[in-house]
Amino acid sequence: MLELATDLLPLLRAGETVATVTVSGVARSAPRGVGSAMAVTREGRVIGSISGGCVEADAVALSLAALASGCGSSARFGFSDEQAFAAGLACGGSIDAVIALVRPDDEVAVAALEHAAADRRARIGIVLNGPRAGRVVDVDPTTNDSRVLGCADDGADVLAVVSAPRPRLILLGAGEHAAALSRVGTAAGFAVSVCDVWELLVTRERFPDARELVADLPHAYLERQEPEDIDERTAICVLTHDVRLDIPALRTALAMPVGFVGALGARSTVARRAEMLRSEGVSAAQLERLHSPLGLDLGGAGPEETAVAVLAGIIAARHGGTGRPLRELAGPLHRRAADDAAGTVSPGRPAAASAPASVGCAVSV
């Protein structure tokens, strides 16, 4: 639900009640993981997706029924290979989902959606079964991942849905490669910041999708970042092509607790830059963190193709991907699905995917 915040808030502010369908459990393989959501209006407008199109028709029908009755419910799509195929889950998995009604006066839901829309951490709970099925409730503020929490006060299971701020992509240098990477990175869900010493280059016309544009020395900009501004999901790419700016920027970046540091450059440039960094006191362990030359070998050369290769490298490093073609590998296509199945339930409790579907009244009509 929280991933749809920017679309849901205008509807709620206009006084419209919306039905949301949220994945509460995944068995075997499915296109999207626990916490993924879609929403349906009374007019049948569909926002988002829970399966990439596999079971949306059934989910829409259940949502419209919930809007008509005023009751939330839970449902399962796909039980076996044969049933999963009949339900549209061609991947052979099954999905458990909870249907909730979100009303304009639902203070818990609206507050969480506002936090998510502002790119701040947000969390809600959705009751999965019993007479309050589909009710949106508060959850423990220390909950940091989407999973089934176990029993509420009345014995019902509660799905915690957590939305983190977008991961940051910090681009140091505002050339054509940076402009292309800003576009691709924004489309992939990153909050892009661009910093360059030349104010003429750091313009909204060149970077229409970037969240932040800064004209300053790149290393000075990095030094101003507060601990809460960065985390292990943050990626920093040095694209300045000027060692006077590259070296202090990389020295600073490699000392920060971020998940990815990379720099463009030919192999000769990379070797020369590494020697200069060593002379500046950068350790071997820090240099080992540096992704340079930057990006995966996709064979492209232009700014847009380079941007795709760079972003692919960032994503592979973040999730431990191999960068190899999927047809050469075995096992689940979506690692997230396997992670969700293993970590969505508290110890000692049955997995959500094995719990019986139930229907209950979420709110009074």
Secondary structure by P-SEA (a helix, b strand, c coil): cccaaaaaaaaaaabbbbbbbbbcccccccccccccbbbbcccccccccccccccaaaaaaaaaaaaaacccccccccccaaaaaaacccccbbbbbbbbbbcccaaaaaaaaaaaaaccbbbbbbbcccccccbbbbcccccccccccccccccbbbbbbbbcccbbbbbccccaaaaaaaaaaaaaccbbbbbbcccccccccccccccccccccaaaaaaacccccccccbbbbbcccccaaaaaaaaaaaaccccbbbbbccaaaaaaaaaaaaaacccaaaaaacccccccccccccaaaaaaaaaaaaaaaaacccccccccccccccaaaaaaaaccccccccccccccccccccccc
